[in-house]
Amino acid sequence: MKEVGKNKKDFNDFRFAGLNWRQQSNKYLTMDRVSEDETKIVVKVADAHLSETKYGYALILDYSHVVFLKSWQVSKNYYGNEVLLTKEFFNVKEWGEHEEFSDEPENLKFEEWLKTAKSQNEKDEDGIRRNPVRWEK
């Protein structure tokens, strides 16, 4: 398996700190969905939740609220969309009107996304993650 280069490894150590990231294949990384201190999470989201902007992405939370993300916080790949959220930078902004969403005040709280990440991190009876993170390198 082709190893991650030093500069890329240093960057991944920074962005995935606390998530126990590791190389899964030549193309994908995997990691825990929730850090031990519960301040950093990786959540799988539907295409409808992401809107590309010229500066990165907007994670659509409800009808009129988003959290802006850098491109390196998003992995769109064959397995779906993964987003990296940090409690410290979970800054909700009012931006646009998203017709396919209704007002959902609970989605404006980091704790709701933490709950989702925890449920996506559950294991089956054999101890295998039901929804493992597959982050494209």
C-alpha positions as a Markdown table, in Angstrom:
| # | Residue | x | y | z |
|---|---|---|---|---|
| 1 | Met | 0.0 | 0.0 | 0.0 |
| 2 | Lys | 1.3 | 3.4 | -0.9 |
| 3 | Glu | 2.0 | 5.4 | 2.3 |
| 4 | Val | 0.9 | 9.0 | 2.9 |
| 5 | Gly | 3.6 | 11.5 | 2.3 |
| 6 | Lys | 5.2 | 13.4 | 5.2 |
| 7 | Asn | 3.6 | 16.8 | 4.4 |
| 8 | Lys | 0.2 | 15.2 | 3.9 |
| 9 | Lys | 0.7 | 13.1 | 7.1 |
| 10 | Asp | 1.4 | 16.3 | 9.1 |
| 11 | Phe | -1.7 | 18.0 | 7.7 |
| 12 | Asn | -3.8 | 15.0 | 8.5 |
| 13 | Asp | -2.4 | 14.9 | 12.0 |
| 14 | Phe | -3.6 | 18.5 | 12.4 |
| 15 | Arg | -7.1 | 18.1 | 10.9 |
| 16 | Phe | -7.9 | 14.7 | 12.2 |
| 17 | Ala | -6.3 | 15.1 | 15.6 |
| 18 | Gly | -8.0 | 13.0 | 18.2 |
| 19 | Leu | -9.9 | 10.9 | 15.6 |
| 20 | Asn | -7.4 | 8.0 | 15.5 |
| 21 | Trp | -7.0 | 8.4 | 11.7 |
| 22 | Arg | -5.2 | 5.7 | 9.7 |
| 23 | Gln | -4.8 | 4.7 | 6.1 |
| 24 | Gln | -7.4 | 2.1 | 4.9 |
| 25 | Ser | -6.3 | 1.7 | 1.3 |
| 26 | Asn | -4.3 | 3.5 | -1.4 |
| 27 | Lys | -7.3 | 5.8 | -1.9 |
| 28 | Tyr | -9.0 | 6.1 | 1.5 |
| 29 | Leu | -8.4 | 7.0 | 5.1 |
| 30 | Thr | -10.6 | 5.8 | 8.0 |
| 31 | Met | -11.0 | 7.1 | 11.5 |
| 32 | Asp | -13.3 | 7.3 | 14.5 |
| 33 | Arg | -16.4 | 9.5 | 14.0 |
| 34 | Val | -16.1 | 11.2 | 17.4 |
| 35 | Ser | -12.9 | 12.4 | 19.3 |
| 36 | Glu | -12.5 | 11.4 | 22.9 |
| 37 | Asp | -13.2 | 14.9 | 24.1 |
| 38 | Glu | -16.3 | 15.1 | 21.8 |
| 39 | Thr | -15.2 | 18.4 | 20.2 |
| 40 | Lys | -14.3 | 17.0 | 16.8 |
| 41 | Ile | -16.6 | 14.8 | 14.7 |
| 42 | Val | -17.0 | 13.3 | 11.2 |
| 43 | Val | -20.6 | 13.0 | 10.0 |
| 44 | Lys | -21.9 | 11.4 | 6.8 |
| 45 | Val | -24.4 | 13.8 | 5.1 |
| 46 | Ala | -26.6 | 13.7 | 2.0 |
| 47 | Asp | -25.7 | 15.7 | -1.2 |
| 48 | Ala | -28.6 | 18.1 | -0.3 |
| 49 | His | -26.8 | 19.2 | 2.8 |
| 50 | Leu | -23.8 | 20.5 | 0.9 |
| 51 | Ser | -23.6 | 23.6 | -1.3 |
| 52 | Glu | -20.3 | 24.5 | -2.9 |
| 53 | Thr | -19.2 | 28.1 | -2.6 |
| 54 | Lys | -16.1 | 29.8 | -4.1 |
| 55 | Tyr | -14.4 | 29.6 | -0.7 |
| 56 | Gly | -15.3 | 26.0 | 0.2 |
| 57 | Tyr | -18.7 | 24.5 | 1.2 |
| 58 | Ala | -21.8 | 25.5 | 3.1 |
| 59 | Leu | -23.3 | 22.7 | 5.3 |
| 60 | Ile | -27.0 | 23.4 | 5.1 |
| 61 | Leu | -28.6 | 23.0 | 8.6 |
| 62 | Asp | -32.1 | 24.1 | 7.9 |
| 63 | Tyr | -34.2 | 26.5 | 5.7 |
| 64 | Ser | -32.0 | 29.5 | 6.2 |
| 65 | His | -28.9 | 28.5 | 8.3 |
| 66 | Val | -25.5 | 27.1 | 7.3 |
| 67 | Val | -22.1 | 26.4 | 8.7 |
| 68 | Phe | -19.3 | 27.4 | 6.3 |
| 69 | Leu | -16.6 | 24.7 | 5.8 |
| 70 | Lys | -13.2 | 24.7 | 4.1 |
| 71 | Ser | -12.7 | 22.3 | 1.2 |
| 72 | Trp | -10.4 | 20.2 | 3.3 |
| 73 | Gln | -13.2 | 19.6 | 5.8 |
| 74 | Val | -15.3 | 17.8 | 3.2 |
| 75 | Ser | -14.8 | 14.5 | 1.4 |
| 76 | Lys | -17.1 | 13.8 | -1.5 |
| 77 | Asn | -16.5 | 10.3 | -2.9 |
| 78 | Tyr | -18.0 | 7.0 | -4.1 |
| 79 | Tyr | -19.1 | 6.1 | -0.6 |
| 80 | Gly | -20.9 | 9.4 | 0.1 |
| 81 | Asn | -20.1 | 12.8 | 1.7 |
| 82 | Glu | -18.2 | 13.1 | 5.0 |
| 83 | Val | -17.8 | 16.4 | 6.8 |
| 84 | Leu | -15.3 | 17.2 | 9.6 |
| 85 | Leu | -16.9 | 19.5 | 12.2 |
| 86 | Thr | -15.2 | 21.1 | 15.2 |
| 87 | Lys | -17.2 | 22.5 | 18.1 |
| 88 | Glu | -14.9 | 25.5 | 18.4 |
| 89 | Phe | -15.6 | 26.5 | 14.8 |
| 90 | Phe | -19.3 | 25.5 | 14.5 |
| 91 | Asn | -20.5 | 29.0 | 13.7 |
| 92 | Val | -24.0 | 29.1 | 12.4 |
| 93 | Lys | -24.8 | 31.8 | 9.9 |
| 94 | Glu | -28.0 | 32.9 | 8.3 |
| 95 | Trp | -27.5 | 32.4 | 4.5 |
| 96 | Gly | -29.8 | 31.8 | 1.6 |
| 97 | Glu | -33.1 | 30.0 | 1.4 |
| 98 | His | -33.0 | 26.2 | 1.1 |
| 99 | Glu | -36.4 | 25.1 | -0.2 |
| 100 | Glu | -35.9 | 21.4 | 0.5 |
| 101 | Phe | -35.4 | 22.1 | 4.3 |
| 102 | Ser | -37.7 | 23.3 | 7.0 |
| 103 | Asp | -36.9 | 25.3 | 10.1 |
| 104 | Glu | -35.1 | 22.8 | 12.4 |
| 105 | Pro | -33.7 | 24.6 | 15.5 |
| 106 | Glu | -32.1 | 21.5 | 16.9 |
| 107 | Asn | -29.8 | 21.3 | 13.8 |
| 108 | Leu | -28.3 | 24.6 | 14.8 |
| 109 | Lys | -26.6 | 23.0 | 17.8 |
| 110 | Phe | -23.3 | 21.1 | 17.6 |
| 111 | Glu | -24.7 | 18.6 | 20.1 |
| 112 | Glu | -27.3 | 17.5 | 17.6 |
| 113 | Trp | -24.5 | 16.7 | 15.1 |
| 114 | Leu | -22.5 | 15.0 | 17.8 |
| 115 | Lys | -25.5 | 12.8 | 18.5 |
| 116 | Thr | -25.7 | 11.9 | 14.8 |
| 117 | Ala | -22.0 | 11.1 | 14.6 |
| 118 | Lys | -22.3 | 8.8 | 17.6 |
| 119 | Ser | -25.2 | 6.9 | 16.0 |
| 120 | Gln | -23.2 | 6.6 | 12.8 |
| 121 | Asn | -20.3 | 5.3 | 14.8 |
| 122 | Glu | -22.2 | 2.3 | 16.3 |
| 123 | Lys | -20.9 | -1.2 | 15.9 |
| 124 | Asp | -22.8 | -4.4 | 15.0 |
| 125 | Glu | -22.9 | -7.5 | 17.2 |
| 126 | Asp | -19.6 | -8.6 | 15.7 |
| 127 | Gly | -17.9 | -5.4 | 16.7 |
| 128 | Ile | -17.7 | -4.0 | 13.2 |
| 129 | Arg | -18.6 | -0.4 | 12.5 |
| 130 | Arg | -21.9 | -0.2 | 10.5 |
| 131 | Asn | -20.9 | 3.0 | 8.9 |
| 132 | Pro | -17.1 | 3.4 | 8.8 |
| 133 | Val | -15.5 | 6.7 | 7.7 |
| 134 | Arg | -14.1 | 6.5 | 4.2 |
| 135 | Trp | -12.3 | 9.7 | 3.6 |
| 136 | Glu | -10.7 | 10.1 | 0.1 |
| 137 | Lys | -7.1 | 11.1 | 0.3 |
